[in-house]
């Protein structure tokens, strides 16, 4: 006679696994069907914590993620600064990342890193970097090598913790096109990217790429190098539906909420219908995590993202 307690325990465990946030996100990366569309953000601004009267620390981030019903918790990592000078979101150090990995129970944990181009552009100035690349490339490559080493060390240390994924951020594009010749870009960066991708994949983690603007001309090669997808990537300039159709299970997109949706005070019925239809196309077939392309920085953003979550929660399971 079957052990009814054992059967019930097995059913409960299977049910728990099915609705476990980290497992849902992992299944999304594997393009498997999930019980719901996973949600998360890369950046949470300090103002958001003040509005909610929550400390902008490790525990505070867990608190906001739970409050919003998200599946992903992300921590920007830097040992060199504690706050983004313009966007005013916090950076965390390795000790804090270690603490987060220890107290995390069921969320998908992401570490967000500024990439080599981003780091040097902020240090030397964007125009100077472009000038050096064009006129003194060997000198610039030596500068990039220094940044490669710093990022590599951070990733190796993080891989000692229970990290599920990394996002590498290199803002390489404007609204209409990339600002660096793709051939030059891959000549300088591809070996570094391949090196960290190998290490990250060896540990069973994922690596996503982030850039603002239109990066269509880089997508194919970034995927061929081994990136698992793209995070906080803008929909309209890049036509994410076309990317999803073209690359299928080779790519996971963490996107869907562009700035014009978050910035808008009210939505017309037409805008809502267009947005809903767009999301349905993006969620079809897995490989999609709902995320803004900007991060959440204000109380208005918080209110609007909750409205968007309600729209997505109304999708039938057949829609994704």
Residue pairs with C-beta under 8 A, 6 or more apart in sequence:
17 23
18 24
18 35
19 35
20 106
21 38
21 70
21 71
21 72
21 106
21 107
21 108
22 71
22 106
22 107
22 108
22 109
22 164
24 34
24 35
24 36
24 38
24 71
24 108
25 38
25 40
25 71
25 72
25 108
25 164
25 289
26 108
26 164
27 33
27 34
27 286
28 34
28 38
28 252
28 286
28 287
28 288
28 289
29 206
29 228
29 229
29 252
29 287
30 286
31 248
31 249
31 252
31 285
31 286
31 287
32 286
33 286
33 317
33 320
34 286
34 320
35 317
36 313
37 283
37 288
37 289
37 290
37 312
37 315
37 320
38 71
38 72
38 108
38 289
38 290
39 68
39 69
39 70
39 71
39 72
39 289
39 290
39 291
39 309
39 312
40 65
40 70
40 71
40 72
40 73
40 74
40 108
40 110
40 254
40 289
40 290
40 291
41 70
41 72
41 74
41 291
41 292
41 295
41 296
42 74
42 76
42 110
42 112
42 167
42 210
42 231
42 232
42 254
42 291
42 295
43 74
43 76
43 84
43 87
43 89
43 112
43 232
43 294
43 295
43 296
43 297
44 61
44 64
44 89
44 295
44 296
44 297
45 87
45 88
45 89
45 295
45 296
45 297
45 298
46 56
46 83
46 88
46 89
46 90
47 88
47 297
47 298
47 299
48 64
48 296
48 297
48 298
48 299
48 301
48 302
49 55
49 56
49 60
49 64
50 56
51 298
51 299
51 302
52 64
52 67
52 302
54 60
54 63
54 64
56 90
57 96
58 75
58 92
58 96
58 99
58 100
58 103
59 103
61 73
61 75
61 100
62 73
62 100
62 103
62 104
62 107
65 72
65 73
65 107
68 305
68 306
68 309
69 309
70 107
71 107
71 108
71 289
72 107
72 108
72 109
72 110
72 289
72 291
73 100
73 104
73 107
73 108
73 109
73 110
74 109
74 110
74 111
74 112
74 167
75 92
75 96
75 97
75 100
75 109
75 110
75 111
75 112
76 84
76 89
76 90
76 91
76 92
76 112
76 113
76 114
77 91
77 92
77 93
77 94
77 97
77 111
77 112
77 113
77 154
77 158
78 91
78 92
78 93
78 114
79 93
79 94
79 154
81 91
82 90
82 91
83 89
83 90
83 91
84 90
84 91
87 295
87 297
88 297
89 295
89 297
92 100
94 154
94 157
94 158
97 111
97 158
97 161
97 163
98 160
98 161
100 109
101 109
101 161
101 162
101 163
102 161
104 162
108 164
108 165
109 162
109 163
109 164
109 165
110 163
110 164
110 165
110 166
110 167
111 158
111 163
111 165
111 166
111 167
112 166
112 167
112 169
112 210
113 151
113 154
113 155
113 166
113 167
113 168
113 169
114 122
114 169
114 170
115 151
115 168
115 169
115 170
116 144
116 147
116 148
116 151
116 170
116 189
116 192
117 129
117 144
117 170
117 171
117 172
117 180
117 189
118 169
118 170
118 171
119 147
119 150
119 151
120 129
120 143
120 144
120 147
121 129
121 171
124 132
124 143
129 140
130 179
130 180
132 139
132 140
132 143
133 140
133 180
133 184
133 188
137 188
140 188
141 188
144 188
144 189
144 192
148 192
151 168
151 192
151 196
152 192
152 195
152 196
155 166
155 196
155 199
155 200
156 199
158 166
159 199
159 200
159 203
159 205
163 203
163 205
164 205
164 206
165 205
165 206
165 207
165 208
165 228
166 200
166 205
166 206
166 207
166 208
167 207
167 208
167 209
167 210
167 231
167 232
167 254
168 193
168 196
168 207
168 208
168 209
168 210
169 210
169 211
170 189
170 209
170 210
170 211
171 211
171 212
171 213
172 178
172 179
172 180
172 185
172 211
172 213
172 215
172 218
173 179
173 211
173 212
173 213
173 214
173 215
173 237
174 213
174 214
175 213
175 214
175 237
176 213
176 214
176 237
177 213
177 214
177 217
178 185
178 213
178 214
178 215
178 217
178 218
182 217
182 218
182 221
185 218
186 221
190 221
190 225
193 222
193 225
193 226
193 227
194 225
194 226
196 207
197 207
197 225
197 226
197 227
198 226
200 206
200 207
201 207
201 226
206 228
206 229
206 252
207 226
207 227
207 228
208 227
208 228
208 229
208 230
208 231
208 252
208 254
209 222
209 227
209 229
209 230
209 231
210 230
210 231
210 232
210 233
211 218
211 233
212 234
212 293
213 234
213 237
214 234
214 237
214 238
215 233
215 238
216 237
216 238
216 239
216 243
219 230
219 238
219 243
219 247
220 247
222 230
223 247
223 250
223 251
228 251
228 252
229 251
229 252
229 253
229 254
229 287
230 243
230 251
230 252
230 253
230 254
230 255
231 254
231 255
231 291
232 254
232 255
232 291
232 292
232 293
232 294
232 295
233 240
233 253
233 254
233 255
233 293
234 255
234 258
234 259
234 293
235 255
235 256
235 258
235 278
235 282
235 293
236 258
240 253
240 255
240 256
240 282
241 278
241 281
241 282
243 251
243 253
244 251
244 253
244 281
244 282
244 285
244 287
244 288
248 285
248 287
249 285
249 286
249 287
251 287
252 287
252 288
252 289
253 282
253 287
253 288
253 289
254 289
254 291
255 282
255 288
255 289
255 290
255 291
255 293
256 278
256 279
256 282
256 288
256 290
256 291
256 292
257 290
257 291
257 292
257 293
257 305
257 308
258 292
258 293
259 292
259 293
259 294
261 267
261 275
261 304
261 308
262 292
262 294
262 296
262 300
262 301
262 304
262 305
264 271
264 304
265 300
267 275
272 311
275 308
275 311
276 311
279 290
279 311
279 312
279 315
280 315
280 319
280 320
282 288
283 312
283 315
283 319
283 320
284 319
284 320
285 320
286 320
288 320
290 308
290 309
290 312
292 301
292 305
294 301
296 302
296 305
